Amino acid sequence: MSIRPVFPAILFVALALVSLSAAPGQAAPPSAKGTGAVESPPTLRASAILPKSMLAAPNCRVDETVKNDGYLNTYTLHTPQGDLKVLSTALLVTRLQECAAIAAMDKVAPAGQFGEAVKEKGKNTVKGAVNLVTSPLATVGSALSGVGKMFARAEESLVESKASKYEDNPAAAALGYSRSKRDIAKRFGVDPYSTNPFLKERLDRLASADFAGSLVATGASAAVPGAVGVGVSVAGTSKWLGDMDVALPPADLRRMNREKLTAMGVPADLAEAFIDNTDLSPVHQTLIVNALAAMPRTANREAFIAFCLSTDTEDLALFRERMALMFSSYNTRKEPITRFERVGRFAAGRTQSGALVFCFPLDMLAWTRTTADLVAKLQPILAERGGAKATFWITGGVTPLARKSLEAHGIEVHPDAAAFLLGEAR
């Protein structure tokens, strides 16, 4: 996994509701109810907060010590290839599923065998349909002929959208190598744009063998289902990969996302800025756009797109992706969201009853000084909006002090919302 500094994610959550916050060491600003006592983020035990099925997967195990920064948990995942630092429970599930996929890949793809295959047949060009996939994949759409798809992709290339930093270089894409990797990722139930270095190595190895025309000889064409048998009780991003075809070329996904954003009424320049954000992978962008497209009666969806523009780390990309999914589910399962509104640096949903809903995909919210300061500053913002009631929907837990303090400020708290809004058991 590409290890990114934790600080940007912490800073984002800390500053999200306001433009400024108290500097370290300064007293919390006064409020009508006062911030009162604050607490330090807890250190947790994996065995106490995770279901048993999530403590290990094929060839990996989760370290018992879990650090929390007041918002997200940081896990250490021990693997034969080395340790991975994993920021958030959602990403941990994805990494566990990837561990199982790696174990399956290693059974069908011995390193030496593929090394020889690539050496002997490396000059071969892409040979028609990918051997790994047992049935052809739909790309742009069944209504388009091969020539029609070519023109659609050519039009997308003229737009000159920026490729995300998760994608292969243009040469690999042009030769068909990237297509092989996406097809293989789909078969093994993983994200082709994953930053897990150990998974990327296996995908590259399999794609190289497929590119050389030798993959079928290894037996890798056998079907490998979904998440290759990882029985976890919490679903991460991988749960949502079934909602899209990860084998589609990135250019196709960008074109379809642009069309959906246009249909939502998102201004063209805002849509382009979103599509061109290289810190959002094609999967991140597609899941966000699909979630918003599933809210056709919600106005001002461009506010959420604008909220996503400042994404500059992988953990923020996952945070916003899951937030979009939470809003979409709330709109369907709880109460219609009539419009999105910007509140400080966040996007909130205005419901039919007039409440402002904040969806936070957090692991554990603690009542830190920063959180206390932010909630105090939220009060006048709510007053300016007619005294709107604020409700916090949080995927994970809330410390007793955080719950008590939020309720004292008139904020309704709904912790452990992952099951209801995302279909994830915690």
Secondary structure, 3 states (H helix, E strand, C coil): CCCCCCHHHHHHHHHCCCCCCCCCCCCCCCCCCCCCCCCCCCEEEHHHHCCHHHCEECCEEECCEEEECCCCEEEEEEECCEEEEEECHHHHHHHHHHHHHHHHHHHHCCHHHHHHHHHHHCCCCCCCCCCCCCCCCCCCCCCCCHHHHHHHHHHHHHHCCCCCCCCCCHHHHHHCHHHHHHHHHHHHCCCCCCCCHHHHHHHHHHHHHHHCCCHHHHCCCCCCCCCCCCCCCCCCHHHHHHHCCCCCCHHHHHHHHHHHHHHHCCCHHHHHHHHCCCCCCHHHHHHHHHHHHCCCCCECCHHHHHHHCCCCCHHHHHHHHHHHHHHHHHHHHCCCEEEEEEECCEEEEEECCCCEEEEECCCEECCCHHHHHHHHHHHHHHHHCCCCCEEEEECCEECHHHHHHHHHCCCEEECCCHHHHHCCCC
